[in-house]
């Protein structure tokens, strides 16, 4: 079994490769050729420190030159700081193939999945991007989404760091109402526990990717926006039901899994508002681990 370091991951994985890998993995899931292990968490407080250990995973059938694998992602949290590992196993033999340091592709994978959803569901002529947040995922999304749409204008709204982040992007720092009302594509990448803006402000035809939370106690979108949405795309219904606080009051009959939509696309009207809600699932991590290991000659 090999250990794959963060530096090795960075050598062979970029946003385009990550997006392609996840598009293929979600299509496998949509065809019933991938199974997902839901996230499990245990928490404790020791000597004043908030601790958590979490695990999730997936089984992926062979896909072209990529062999079938099983994998798990496990990660620690100490006072809100995370460290990630992925273990990869052969589906042919059951043998352990590699353990990967996964902080780098955890950064990439959430944005890459959003880029898959945006490429499929955002209007082709979307020109204004709004990003709520100024942290790691906000930055990763700015990079990933700019590769699937040609944005002419980028707006940034954040409680702190908005001006500096906007300067990095050549963007404009604005208030939440302006960002919500003027954007064709909206990304929410915050740790907010309450809606960030009035969903009635969002323009018809907008695509919204809500990626900041994975607990039922947190949310970034309000019920007004969800009520206006013609479609709510999720990574996996089971995970959305367990972890998506944004969707607690939404109607599941308007939900669709991203894999289903890739395999059988649905017509999308130019005035339709489409929401993509991500909580992060093990399918994404195992798919990226498989690509990294394959590119490094481990499998």
C-alpha angles and dihedrals in degrees: 000000000000132000114224115202131214089253092056091048091052091051095060106024126071132159094271094050090046092051093049092048093051093045088056093045095050089048088054089052091049090054093049093252097119131056124202131214111214120235117268123194138192121189137192142164117228125177090343094309122123108226133185137171119198135183136187136157153160147219115227126193120224114286118193108299092354114095125222113274144176120214147171133202118208126181141176129219124199116179090335097312116119139207122187137202131177124202118202127201134186115251089204097056107008089234122144108252106179148341114219130201098233110188091103098050093040084062091049101039100064092050092043091054090049089051090053089052094044093048089053101037112024117091112265092235096051106142108167123065123191121194123195108202136032103222136101096295094045089056094044091051093049088056098041098045093046086064094060101038133034102235117194095185133032124194125195128200121178139148089235135007096025096128094048093045092047090051090053091054098039084243137135125255109223141163122269096257093054092047092049095046101044105039128098090194123031127191121192110196104162139112092239119150092197132051113281099214145003107278090211089072095062113107122239112266095030124143117214126194112195108191109147104093139045103179131086090234095062132066140167101186128063129227091251092065094043090050090054094049115108090198135018113199119201133180094234127352094224093056093044091052092049101040115016108101090177090064101046092107098032127107111256092208088075092052122102130177116244091235092054090052093050092051096040110020117207124220111261119204119219091241096046118116110218124195125197113196117194127189096164122253134206092248089074096051096045091047092054092043090054092052093047093048092047093050090050092051096248092123 
